[in-house]
């Protein structure tokens, strides 16, 4: 295991010790960061900068930056626009992603 894995396990244990509310908050954050990672990876695979994606979607570059860093909780409409620009299907997530969201 890596130090990051150890840290994640520690955070999970602390959330469980605090109760269901903390566990739910932890899962929401984990899902948000996984989604942020997927969006950034898709943008980079397309060879786009955040500014270019902003021009394609009419979503401000600062907002794209916040979404990609996990500092924003985008609406489904915003995600739909970003997914369309990146040729992703918001409603057809890969099995691993569906499993990740289901356990979140």
C-alpha positions as CSV (number, residue, x, y, z in Angstrom):
1,X,0.0,0.0,0.0
2,X,1.1,3.6,-0.6
3,X,1.0,6.4,1.8
4,X,-2.0,7.8,-0.1
5,X,-3.9,4.5,0.4
6,X,-3.1,4.6,4.1
7,X,-4.4,8.2,4.3
8,X,-7.6,7.3,2.5
9,X,-8.2,4.3,4.8
10,X,-7.6,6.6,7.8
11,X,-10.1,9.1,6.5
12,X,-12.6,6.4,5.9
13,X,-12.2,5.0,9.4
14,X,-12.6,8.5,10.9
15,X,-15.7,9.1,8.9
16,X,-17.2,5.8,10.1
17,X,-16.3,6.7,13.7
18,X,-18.1,10.0,13.3
19,X,-21.3,8.4,12.0
20,X,-23.6,8.1,9.0
21,X,-23.5,11.9,8.2
22,X,-19.7,11.9,8.0
23,X,-19.7,8.7,5.9
24,X,-22.2,10.3,3.4
25,X,-20.1,13.4,3.2
26,X,-17.0,11.4,2.5
27,X,-18.7,9.4,-0.2
28,X,-20.0,12.6,-1.9
29,X,-16.5,14.1,-1.9
30,X,-15.0,10.9,-3.2
31,X,-17.5,10.8,-6.1
32,X,-16.9,14.5,-6.9
33,X,-13.1,13.9,-7.1
34,X,-13.5,10.8,-9.3
35,X,-15.7,12.7,-11.6
36,X,-13.3,15.6,-11.7
37,X,-10.5,13.2,-12.6
38,X,-12.5,11.6,-15.4
39,X,-13.4,15.0,-16.9
40,X,-9.8,16.2,-16.8
41,X,-8.5,13.0,-18.3
42,X,-11.0,13.2,-21.1
43,X,-10.1,16.8,-21.8
44,X,-6.4,15.9,-22.0
45,X,-7.1,12.9,-24.2
46,X,-8.8,15.4,-26.6
47,X,-5.7,17.6,-26.5
48,X,-7.8,20.5,-25.2
49,X,-6.8,23.2,-22.7
50,X,-9.3,24.4,-20.2
51,X,-9.6,27.7,-22.2
52,X,-10.4,25.7,-25.4
53,X,-13.0,23.6,-23.6
54,X,-14.5,26.8,-22.2
55,X,-14.8,28.2,-25.7
56,X,-16.5,25.0,-26.9
57,X,-18.9,24.9,-24.0
58,X,-19.5,28.5,-23.1
59,X,-18.6,27.5,-19.5
60,X,-16.1,29.9,-18.0
61,X,-12.5,28.6,-17.7
62,X,-12.4,29.4,-14.0
63,X,-15.5,27.2,-13.5
64,X,-13.9,24.3,-15.5
65,X,-10.8,24.7,-13.3
66,X,-13.0,24.4,-10.2
67,X,-14.8,21.4,-11.5
68,X,-11.6,19.6,-12.5
69,X,-10.0,20.3,-9.1
70,X,-13.1,19.1,-7.2
71,X,-13.8,22.5,-5.8
72,X,-17.2,22.8,-7.5
73,X,-20.4,20.8,-7.4
74,X,-21.6,21.2,-11.0
75,X,-25.2,20.8,-12.0
76,X,-26.3,17.9,-14.2
77,X,-26.8,20.5,-17.0
78,X,-23.2,21.7,-16.7
79,X,-21.9,18.1,-16.7
80,X,-24.1,17.3,-19.7
81,X,-22.5,20.2,-21.7
82,X,-19.0,19.2,-20.7
83,X,-19.6,15.5,-21.4
84,X,-21.0,16.4,-24.9
85,X,-18.0,18.5,-25.7
86,X,-15.7,15.7,-24.7
87,X,-17.7,13.0,-26.5
88,X,-18.6,11.3,-23.3
89,X,-22.1,10.0,-22.5
90,X,-23.2,11.1,-19.0
91,X,-25.8,8.4,-19.0
92,X,-23.5,5.5,-20.2
93,X,-20.7,5.5,-17.7
94,X,-18.3,2.6,-17.9
95,X,-19.0,-0.3,-15.5
96,X,-16.2,0.6,-13.1
97,X,-17.6,4.2,-12.9
98,X,-21.1,2.9,-12.3
99,X,-19.8,0.6,-9.5
100,X,-17.9,3.5,-8.0
101,X,-20.9,5.8,-8.0
102,X,-23.1,3.0,-6.6
103,X,-20.9,2.6,-3.6
104,X,-20.5,6.3,-3.1
